[in-house]
Amino acid sequence: MSDRKTAANEVLSVIEKRSSARAYSAEPLTQAELDTILEAGLMAPTGMNRKEIHFTVVKGDNPVLKELDEEKRRMRGQGEQPHNFYYEAPVLIFLSAETDFKWSRVDAGIAVENMTLAAESLGLGTLIIGCIYDALHGEKQDYFSEKLCIPEGYSFQIALAVGHKTDHKTPHDYDRAEQVTVLG
Ligand SMILES: Cc1cc2nc3c(=O)[nH]c(=O)nc-3n(C[C@H](O)[C@H](O)[C@H](O)COP(=O)(O)O)c2cc1C
């Protein structure tokens, strides 16, 4: 059971409205939209102010995405799927980070959510994508790292699909009593 209240300000309203989009039109992002989203990622805090996240922007028609989709399905023993892993979004942003830095995963998570909320505030849809993690850490890791310009010593953390959404899912439900403990 949700405990949603009417958002008290613009930031809270964007957080409240966001939900994953799994259908997009072919309309591309403007350069200004893409820049705003990237800046939101760059402005995210990182452990020890390390700024160890690398952002790789990939257009939806880049052939590497098809190869990655195939490798993901191969590793998961999946046949043809009704959708590719990014649901034909016009832009993907791959976040990689220093493999050996303790906070890389957390920092990538914070950065991707910053970008997600920035996109939502611009009226764009997003999908955070982790299902390609194994494909990007498997036997073809070096191949895909080169194709995606992932820096030496870095590895894939998470990706974000962005575009004009054509579906409108209701934000997910939650049970506050189940998930929150307040110590007196
Ligand atoms: C770390 C992470 C990885 C995710 N990976 C995928 C993914 O690979 N494919 C997908 O369709 N959704 C993915 N999602 C989206 C979640 O399924 C989604 O956030 C969740 O179902 C809640 O729905 P909402 O985003 O609409 O609130 C991912 C979300 C997170 C936070």
The ligand as an ORCA input file, in Angstrom:
! r2SCAN-3c Opt
* xyz 0 1
  C      19.476     -1.376    -11.137
  C      18.269     -1.492    -12.050
  C      18.334     -2.310    -13.165
  C      17.234     -2.417    -14.018
  N      17.346     -3.159    -15.153
  C      16.283     -3.255    -15.988
  C      16.398     -3.970    -17.203
  O      17.436     -4.500    -17.550
  N      15.293     -4.040    -18.004
  C      14.109     -3.435    -17.666
  O      13.147     -3.538    -18.425
  N      13.980     -2.742    -16.515
  C      15.045     -2.621    -15.679
  N      14.951     -1.868    -14.541
  C      13.690     -1.176    -14.241
  C      12.945     -1.828    -13.071
  O      12.359     -3.027    -13.512
  C      11.908     -0.817    -12.566
  O      12.554      0.304    -12.054
  C      11.006     -1.420    -11.501
  O      10.211     -2.441    -12.048
  C      10.095     -0.391    -10.852
  O       9.292      0.223    -11.832
  P       9.358      1.800    -12.071
  O      10.747      2.155    -12.537
  O       8.353      2.055    -13.145
  O       9.045      2.468    -10.775
  C      16.039     -1.723    -13.710
  C      16.003     -0.882    -12.583
  C      17.096     -0.754    -11.791
  C      17.029      0.204    -10.615
*
